[in-house]
Amino acid sequence: MTTAGVRATARIGARADGRGGTALPVLEGEGPLALRRTRASGDEARVMLVGAMSGPLGGDRFAVEAEVGEGARLHVGSAAATIALPGQAKGEARYDVRLDVSGGGELRWLPEQLISAQGSDLYVSSRVELRSGARLVFREEQVLGRVGEQPGRLTSRLTVRLDGRPLLDQELSCGPGAPGGWDGPAGFGGHRALGQLVVVRPEFESEPPQARLLEEYAALMPLAGPAALVSALAPDALRLRRVLDEALRALDR
């Protein structure tokens, strides 16, 4: 910890154990980022990210890195929502997620929501690198403000690449200081919860999901590659989760 904020990195490494399961030779957390292995399901290893402190606060620099080897299956969740808060240190906080999945590996990245509290300033960068034959479920949920308050400044960029080729690269910015119109009819339209689900499956190469409207503010779109994107707006986190869960069940069939 410094006067400029807290620096912390959590690292996960998953490998096939040769017995039909998944080993975790790397499971390292620092400061506010604690990692706990939980009960496995079949050949899948499960890890829970536990926040040991409040944050990220202004000036903090958090990072989570996960690497999934060939034939390994990893499921990562979090124990509670992450809340971006204003801090004593000035400046923007950063939260970097770096995920790498080898061919034949599978990663299900399903953390709880990120809440942008009033007065906070957070930049989230998520970068996913996949190899041919990799499988991915990546869920991202963002809530603008706690109950009865305005949101902080939130900028989020998500990049997903397959064999170095981009499947998805997008950025959004909302809250005070964001480009005008973010909360207008062409943007959030008054909604306070935003989510997306990226699913990458080798079989989508020959049988991509059909583009369709899931409900008034949610849509499924095939990407240029073996992947699909679900984007959704909702009035609150509970409704958003229901929409994304229904979409994932449909894609998991």
C-alpha positions in Angstrom: 0.0 0.0 0.0 1.3 3.5 -0.9 0.0 7.1 -0.6 -1.1 6.7 -4.2 -3.3 3.7 -3.4 -3.1 -0.1 -3.1 -1.4 -2.3 -5.7 -2.5 -6.0 -5.7 -2.5 -8.9 -8.2 -4.2 -12.3 -8.0 -3.0 -15.1 -10.2 -4.6 -18.5 -11.1 -3.0 -21.2 -13.2 -5.1 -24.3 -14.2 -3.7 -27.5 -15.7 -5.1 -30.9 -16.6 -4.0 -33.3 -13.8 -3.7 -36.4 -16.0 -6.5 -38.1 -14.1 -9.5 -36.5 -15.7 -9.5 -33.5 -13.4 -8.0 -30.0 -13.2 -5.1 -29.0 -10.9 -4.3 -25.5 -9.7 -0.5 -25.2 -9.5 -0.9 -21.4 -9.2 -3.3 -19.8 -6.8 -1.9 -16.6 -5.4 -3.6 -13.5 -4.0 -2.3 -10.3 -2.6 -3.8 -7.8 -0.1 -7.4 -7.2 -0.9 -7.5 -10.0 -3.6 -7.8 -13.4 -1.9 -8.4 -16.6 -3.8 -10.1 -19.7 -2.4 -10.5 -23.1 -4.0 -14.0 -24.4 -3.6 -15.7 -27.8 -4.1 -15.0 -29.0 -7.7 -17.7 -30.2 -10.1 -16.6 -33.1 -12.2 -13.4 -32.3 -14.1 -13.8 -28.6 -13.4 -11.8 -26.7 -10.8 -13.6 -23.9 -9.0 -12.1 -20.7 -7.5 -13.7 -17.9 -5.6 -12.3 -14.4 -5.5 -12.8 -12.9 -2.1 -12.4 -9.2 -1.4 -10.5 -8.8 1.8 -10.9 -5.0 1.8 -13.2 -2.3 0.4 -12.4 -1.1 -3.0 -11.1 -0.4 -5.5 -10.7 3.1 -4.2 -9.3 6.1 -5.9 -5.7 5.5 -7.0 -5.8 1.7 -6.4 -4.4 -0.7 -9.0 -5.9 -4.2 -8.9 -5.3 -7.0 -11.4 -6.5 -10.6 -11.8 -4.7 -13.0 -14.1 -5.9 -16.5 -15.0 -4.2 -19.0 -17.4 -6.0 -22.2 -18.4 -3.9 -25.0 -20.0 -4.9 -27.5 -22.6 -7.6 -29.9 -21.3 -8.2 -28.0 -18.1 -11.5 -26.6 -17.0 -11.7 -23.6 -14.7 -14.8 -21.8 -13.1 -14.1 -18.5 -11.4 -16.7 -16.6 -9.4 -16.6 -14.0 -6.6 -18.0 -14.0 -3.1 -19.7 -10.6 -3.4 -20.1 -7.6 -5.6 -17.2 -5.4 -6.2 -17.9 -1.8 -5.2 -15.8 1.1 -6.7 -15.6 3.8 -4.1 -14.0 7.3 -3.8 -10.8 7.2 -1.8 -8.4 9.6 -0.1 -5.9 9.2 -2.9 -6.7 11.3 -6.0 -7.0 9.9 -9.4 -8.5 7.0 -11.3 -8.6 3.5 -9.9 -7.8 0.6 -12.3 -9.0 -3.0 -12.4 -7.3 -5.2 -15.0 -8.4 -8.7 -15.9 -6.1 -10.8 -18.0 -7.3 -14.3 -19.1 -5.5 -16.8 -21.3 -7.1 -20.1 -22.5 -5.2 -22.8 -24.5 -6.8 -25.0 -27.1 -8.9 -27.7 -25.5 -9.2 -25.6 -22.3 -12.4 -24.1 -20.9 -12.9 -21.0 -18.7 -16.2 -19.9 -17.1 -15.6 -16.4 -15.8 -18.7 -15.6 -13.7 -18.0 -12.9 -11.0 -20.7 -10.9 -9.2 -21.6 -7.4 -10.3 -19.4 -4.3 -10.3 -21.1 -1.3 -8.6 -20.0 2.2 -9.5 -20.7 4.2 -6.3 -21.1 8.0 -6.3 -17.8 9.9 -6.4 -15.8 6.9 -7.7 -13.6 6.9 -10.8 -12.7 3.5 -12.2 -11.3 2.1 -15.4 -11.8 -1.6 -16.0 -9.8 -3.4 -18.7 -10.6 -7.0 -19.5 -8.4 -8.8 -22.1 -9.1 -12.5 -23.1 -6.6 -14.4 -25.3 -7.9 -17.7 -26.7 -6.3 -20.4 -28.9 -8.2 -22.5 -31.4 -10.4 -25.1 -29.7 -10.7 -23.0 -26.5 -14.1 -22.6 -24.8 -15.2 -19.5 -22.9 -18.1 -18.1 -20.9 -17.4 -14.5 -19.8 -20.0 -12.5 -17.9 -19.7 -8.8 -17.1 -22.3 -6.9 -15.1 -22.1 -3.3 -14.1 -24.5 -1.4 -11.8 -24.6 2.4 -11.9 -24.9 3.6 -8.3 -26.2 2.1 -5.1 -29.8 2.5 -4.2 -30.8 6.2 -4.3 -27.5 7.6 -5.5 -25.9 8.7 -8.7 -23.1 6.6 -10.3 -19.5 7.4 -10.3 -17.4 7.6 -13.4 -16.9 4.2 -15.0 -15.0 3.3 -18.2 -14.8 -0.3 -19.2 -13.0 -2.0 -22.2 -13.4 -5.6 -23.2 -11.2 -7.3 -25.7 -11.5 -11.0 -26.8 -9.0 -12.4 -29.3 -8.8 -15.9 -30.9 -5.4 -16.8 -32.2 -4.5 -13.1 -32.2 -7.6 -12.2 -34.2 -10.2 -9.9 -32.6 -13.6 -11.4 -31.9 -14.7 -8.4 -29.8 -13.2 -5.1 -28.9 -15.5 -2.5 -27.3 -15.4 0.3 -24.7 -18.1 2.1 -22.8 -18.0 5.2 -20.5 -20.7 6.4 -18.3 -21.2 8.7 -15.3 -19.9 12.2 -14.6 -17.5 13.4 -17.3 -18.5 10.7 -19.8 -19.4 11.7 -23.4 -22.8 13.3 -23.6 -25.7 11.1 -24.3 -24.6 8.1 -22.4 -27.8 8.1 -20.4 -30.1 9.3 -23.2 -32.5 7.3 -25.3 -29.7 6.0 -27.6 -27.6 5.0 -24.5 -28.8 3.6 -21.2 -32.2 5.2 -21.5 -32.5 5.6 -17.7 -31.5 2.0 -16.9 -29.0 1.5 -14.2 -27.7 -2.1 -14.9 -25.7 -3.2 -17.9 -24.5 -6.6 -18.7 -22.9 -8.7 -21.4 -22.2 -12.3 -21.9 -19.5 -13.6 -24.4 -19.7 -17.3 -25.2 -17.0 -18.9 -27.4 -17.5 -22.5 -28.6 -15.7 -24.3 -31.4 -19.0 -25.7 -32.7 -20.3 -22.2 -33.3 -18.0 -22.1 -36.3 -20.3 -24.3 -38.3 -23.5 -23.7 -36.4 -23.5 -20.1 -35.1 -26.4 -19.0 -32.9 -29.1 -17.0 -34.6 -29.3 -13.2 -33.9 -32.4 -12.5 -32.0 -34.1 -10.1 -29.6 -34.3 -11.8 -26.1 -36.5 -9.1 -24.7 -37.0 -5.3 -25.2 -33.5 -4.4 -23.9 -31.6 -7.6 -24.5 -30.2 -9.1 -27.7 -28.1 -12.0 -28.8 -25.7 -11.5 -31.7 -23.3 -13.9 -33.4 -19.7 -12.6 -33.7 -17.4 -13.0 -36.7 -15.9 -16.3 -35.4 -17.1 -19.1 -33.1 -18.6 -16.7 -30.6 -21.8 -15.0 -29.5 -22.5 -11.9 -27.6 -25.5 -11.1 -25.4 -26.0 -7.5 -24.4 -28.6 -6.4 -21.9 -29.9 -3.3 -20.1 -32.1 -3.7 -17.0 -33.5 -1.4 -14.2 -31.6 -3.3 -11.5 -29.0 -6.0 -10.9 -31.6 -8.7 -10.1 -33.4 -8.4 -13.4 -30.1 -8.2 -15.3 -28.9 -11.5 -13.8 -32.1 -13.2 -14.7 -31.8 -12.1 -18.4 -28.2 -13.2 -18.6 -28.8 -16.5 -16.9 -31.7 -17.4 -19.3 -29.5 -16.5 -22.2 -26.6 -18.7 -20.9 -29.0 -21.7 -20.4 -30.1 -21.3 -24.0 -26.5 -21.2 -25.3 -25.4 -24.1 -23.1 -27.9 -26.5 -24.7 
